[in-house]
Amino acid sequence: MIANALQDLKQRSKVLINRYLMNNSDIHMIYVLLDGVGDLPHPDLDGKTPLESANTPILDKIASNGSSGEVISVGKGIAPESDIAVFNMLGYKFEHADYAGRGVIEAIGVGIDFKDGDLALRGNYSTLNEKEVITDRRAGRQIEKEDADGIAKELENKIKFSLPDTKIVVSPTIGHRVTVRIRASAKKLSARITNTDPAYSNIGGMGVAKAVGEFLKIEKCLPLEDKEESKLTANLVNEFSEQSIKIMKNSEINKKRKEQNKKQLSCILLRDAGNKYPDVVPINEKHEMKFSCIVDMPVELGISEVLKMEAFEAGGLTDYEEKAKVAAKAMETQNAIYVHLKGPDEFGHDGDAIGKMKNIEEIDQRFFKTLVENIDSNKVAIIISADHSTPCINKGHSDDPVPVVVSADFIKNDGTTRMTEEQAKKGSIGLLQGSEVVTKSLELIRSQIKPNH
């Protein structure tokens, strides 16, 4: 009997110890993803990457006060889009068939009425020449809201589908970005269709960047299954594409843009179809902590909504000081805050290595300098990584590993002194999958945090 009682006590003690070790309520961390910051050596930077070339005294200090490693955000051989990459970097790994698709995530992010059976797609306003060859996938990137909204309304009013009572919502978001929702009242639409955007493949709802040349044309949408739903949906998407090209060509808005020597809004390239609302464990439940965010883009806002993650207001895309101050202040009420900083990714897409380097330097001085001035690094850990690499020589996303740094006064330095691709290879954290970053960082923090810190 005594032996049984001792065994029971031992078992109870083990459970309590495990619960204590897994308790994240005493941890405070600021988790920063630098969009597309990873890169490859570039001739304009004497064979260095933008991170290696940049003068980043604050990032260097943070790296010297912690440990480093590498991350493959989604998987080897997968050049991911931002949506699936961010989900992974927050600890969510989807099988292809389980993923709702970026179209759905963005629709949720911009507040479009969406329900299961609708079709949601991410779109780009793009520019075509007279032979309908794509000359700019982003129509100059910076598009006046008045023009973007005006074209969208024309499409909503003028497109007529062959399937009766089919309705469309065209919602411009930021710059060239558009979200499209198609609803057929009598039919459930399918996500098993191909993209019309030639730069991306649709693998079970997951968008993957393709290696493409200079000669691109809008692609015909094809069903990926020999089913009525897929065939019907592909047909509706093709009707949208064909009619929208004609409507946009004759639009008074585009005639005015031509007079002003601005790029034409010639078509909308569509990708990442989805037809169901995501079913995921809320992030606070998953990581057992109050996890919030500072995000700007529709896709990230959609992710925060899906994961039931409180989003803090912190100015516009480049209000870096404000974002740093809000993140630091959030540590009074939250255990963790995820901050997504735009900038490096766009320079990567434009192939501008020098611009990317300067943007990293700007983030170092405006965001990270403000952040370290407003937190107690003996109590708050900083985790810095990226959602993916966007090498300037590729002008697109790649599967190359990105650095990760976990830093605080109580984290033992592993000899790394900078956040760069090369130093990340030497770090003690090693090579992680994106879905492991949060849990591995928490394990590292828990293992080295001082009691009652």
N, C-alpha and C positions, 0 to 999 in steps of 0.2 A: 504493500500500500504506500509506504514511504517512497519507494522507488518510483511508483507511478506518479505520486504527487510532485516529486522532483523533476520527472520527465515533463509533466504538464507545465510546471513553472518555467522550465527551460524553454519550452516551446512558446509560452506566452511572452517571455523575455525577448525571444528571437523576433516575434511579430512586432513587439513594441520598438525594438531597435531598428527594424526595417522601416517601420512607419516614420521614425525619427529621421533616418537617413534620407528618406524620400520626401521629407517635408520641405517645401520650397517657400513657405510663407515668410521666412526670415531673410530670403535672398532679394536683392534689388539689382536689377541690371537694365542697361540701355543697349538695345540691339539695333545696330545701324547696318542697313544694306545700301551700298553704293551701286546704283543701277548700272550694270554693264561695265564696271571698272576694270575687270580683268582684260588682259591684252597680250599681244605677242611683240617681239622685237620689231622695231620700225626704222627704216633708213633715215627718216626725217629726224629721228632722235638718236642718231649714231648707233643704231642697233640695240637700243634699249626700249623698254616698254614705257608708257606714260607714267605708271607708278614709280618705276625706277628712276626716271628722269626728273620727276617733280621734286621741288624743294618743299618738304613737308615736316617741319620741325615738331609740330604737335603730334602728328601721326607717329613720328619716330619715337617720341617720348612715350606715347601710349603703348607702342609695340615693345619698347624696352622695359615696360612695367608689366609684362605678361608673357604668354606663350602663343605660338603660332602654328598653323597647319594649312592644309589644302582641302578644298571642297569640290567635288563634282556634283553640281546642284541637282540634276535629274538622273543622268545615267551616261555611261561611256558611249560615245557615238551619237548622243542626242544633243542637238543644238536647240535648246528649249526656248519657247516664248516666255514672256515675263510671268504670266499667270501661273502656269504649272511650276515654274522655278520658284516663285514666292511661296506657293503652297508647300513645296518640299522644304524650303529653308525655314518654314515655321513648324516643320515636323510632320507634314502630311504627305504620305506616299501613296499615289493612286495606281491601281492597275488601269490600263488603257480604257477598258470597258466601264470602269467605275467613274470616270471623270466627266463632269457635266459640260465642259467646253468653255473656252474663253468668251464666246458670244453670250452665254448665259451669265457669266460672272460680270461682264461689263453691263449687261442689261440691268442686273440687280444694282450695280454700282451707280447707275445714272437714274434709277427710280422708274424704269419702264415697267408697266404692268405685264408680268410674265407668269405663266402657269404651265404645268406639265402638258406636253402636246403642242405647245407653241414652238416655233423655230427662232432661235436667236443667233446672230452672227456678228463678228467683228468686221468692220469695213475700213477702208482707206479711200478718201477722195484722191483720185489719181489723174494724171495728165496723159492724153493720147495724142499722137500725131494724125495726119490725114489718113494714114493706112492702118489706124487703130493699133499702132505699136506704142507700148508704154514708154514714155520719155521721162516720167517722174512718178514713182510709186506713191509719193506723198504730196504731189501738187504744190511744191514749194514749201511744205511743212507749216509755214505760218499763214493761216487763212483767216480772213476777217470773219468774225462771228455772224455778221449780217449776211454775208454771202453764203456761208455754210448753212445757216438756218433757212435762208430763202430757197436754195436748191432743194433742201430736204422737204420743205413744204410743197414745192412743185411736184416732187416725186410722189409724195403721199396723195396728192390730189389727182394726178394724171395717170398713174399706173393702173391698168385694168388687167386683172388676172383671169385666166380661162376658167378657173374653179370659182363658182359663185360664192359670194359672201366671204371672200378672202380679204383680210385687212392687213395693212402694213404700217409700221412706225419706223421712221428714219430719224435718228437722234444724233446730231453732231455733238461731239464732246470737246476735246482740246485739240487745236491745230487741225491736222488732216484726219483725225480719228472720227469714226462714225459707228454707231451701233444700230443694227437693223433687226426688227422683230416682225415675223410673218405669222398670222393666225388664220387658220381655216376653221370656221365654226363647226363644220360637219366632219372634219377629218383630223386625226392626230398626225402631225408631221414628224419626219424622221431626221435624226442627226447623222445617219449613215449616208453621207454624200461627200463629194470632193469639193475642194476650194476652187473659187474662180481666181484667186490671187496666186499667180505662178511662182511666187517666192516662198510659199509655205505648203507643206504637206499636212494632211489631216490623218493622224494615226489614232483611230478610235477616240476622236474628240480632242486629242492632244496635238497642239500645233508644234511643228518642227520645221525650223528654217532649212531651206534647200540651197545647195550651191548652184547659183544661176549665172548666166552670162548677161550681156548687155541687151540682147534682143529678146524682149518679153512681150507677150500678148495676153489679154484677159482669156482665161481658160473656160471651157464649157463645164458646167457642173454635171457630174455623173453620179448615178446611184452606186453605192458600195455593196448593196445587197439586191438580190433578185426578188424584191418584194414591192407590192403596190405602193406602200408608204414612201419608200426610198425613191422610187421612180416619180411619183407625184411631186415630192418635195424638190427633187432635182429640176423638174420641169418648171415649178414655180420660181425657183432661183434664176433659171435661165430667162424666164419671161421678165423678171425684174431687171436683169443685166441688159437684155436687148432693148427694152423700152427706156431704161434710164439713160443709156448712151444717146438715144435720139432726143429725149426730152432735154438733157443737159446741153447737147450741141446747139439746140435752138433757144436756149434760155437767154432772156434779156440780161441776166446777171453775168453770164459768160461773155456776151457781146460787150458789155461794159468793161469786164476784166481785160478783154483783148485790147480795147482802146487804151486802157491804163497800163498795157504791157505786163499784165500779171498772168501767171500760169492758169490754164483752163482747168475747171473742175469737170473732167470729161466722163468719168465713170466712177463707180464704187467697187473696188476689189474686195471680195468677201472671203472670209475664212472662219475656221473654228466653230462649226455649227454645234448647237446644243439644243436639247428638247426636254430637259428635266431639271428640276430644282435640286441642288446638291444636298446630299444627306451626310453630314459629317458631325463628329464630336466637337462641341464648342471648345475653343482654345483654353479657356480658364479651367475647364474640366480636364482637358488632356494633360496640361502641365501643372495642375493644382496650384495656380497662382493667379493674381489679378494681372492680366495681360492686356495692354491697350496699344494704340498705334497713332502715328502721325503720318498720314498718306495724302496724296493729292489726285492721282490718276483714277479714272473710272474703274480700271481693273483692280487696283488696290483697295478702293472703296468697296467694290463688290466682295472682295475677299474678307474685308473686315466685317461686312454685314453677314456673310455666310458663316463666319467663325464666331459671331456674336462678340466681337472685339470692339470696345469703346474707341472711337476715333476722336482725337483732340484737334481743335482748330489751331493752326499755327502759321497763318499767312499763306502766301503764294508759293509757287514752285521753287523760287530761289531766295526766299526769305530765310536764309540759313541761320542767322542769329536768333530769329524768333523761334524757329524749330528747336534749336538747342536749348533755349530758355524754357520752353514749354516741356521738353523732355525731362530736363532737370527738375522742374517743379512737380512733374507727375510722380516723382519718386516719393512724394509725401503721402500719396494715396494708392499708388500702384506698386506691384512687385516688379513688373517688367513693362517696357514700352518699346515697340518696334518702330523704327524711323526709316522711311524709304526716301532716299535722296536722288532726285533726277539730275541729269547733267552729263555725266561721263558717257552714258549709252548713246545719246544723240550725236556726240562728236565721233563715237565709234562708227555709227551708221553713215556718217558723212565722210569717213576716212580721214578725219582731221586729227592727227596724232598730237600736234603741237597744241591745238585747241583743247584736247582732252587733258593733256598735261597741265595746262593753265587752269582748267576747271577743277582739277584735283587740288591744285595749290590754293584756289579760292575756297574750296570746301574746308581745307585744312585750317585756313586762317579765320574764316567766318563761322563755320559750324563747330569744328572740334575745339578751337581755342575758346569759344564761348562756352561750350559744354564743360570742359575741364575746369573752367573758372567758376562754374556754378554747381559742381557736385563734390562730394567728399569721396575720394577714390579709395578710402579705407572702408567705406560702406557700400559703395555702388560700383559694380563691375561694368565694363564696356566691352561689348562684343561687336566686332566690325567684320563684315564680309561683303559679298555681292550676290545678286541673283543669278548671274551668268557672266561669261566673258563676251565682249563685243570688240574683237580685234579690228583695228583701223584698216589693216591690209585686206581684210575680208569684207568690210562694210556691212557686217551682219553678225548675228549671234553664233557662238561656237560651243563645243563641248569641253573646251580647255578648262582645267581647274582654276578656281579663284582662291585668293588667300583668305584666311580667317585668323583673327587675333582675339584672344580673350585676355583682358587686362584689368588689373586692380592692384592696390598696394599689397594685398594678401596673396596674389598669384605669383608663384616663383617664375622668374624669367629663365627662359631656356636658351639664352644666348642670341636670340634674334633681336635686331635693333630697328628694323624697318618693316612696313607692310608692303612687300613686293612679291612678285611671283617666284623669284629665285629663293628669297629667304624663307618663304612659306614651305618650300620643299625640305628645309632643314629643321623645321619646328618640331617640338616634341608631341604636338597633337596628332601629327601624321595626316593620312588621307582619309577624309570623311565623305559619306554620302550627304547630300543636302538635308535629307530627312533626319539625320543624326545630329545636326549642329546644335539645336537647342538642348537636347537631352545630354549630349556630351559636354556642352558648356556648363550646364547645371551640375553635372557630376564633378567637373573640375573645380567649380566654385565651392561646392559642398565639401570637397576633400581638403580644401586649403583655407576655407573661411575660418576666422577666429571666433570662438564662442563669445556671444554678446558683443559682436563687432559693432 
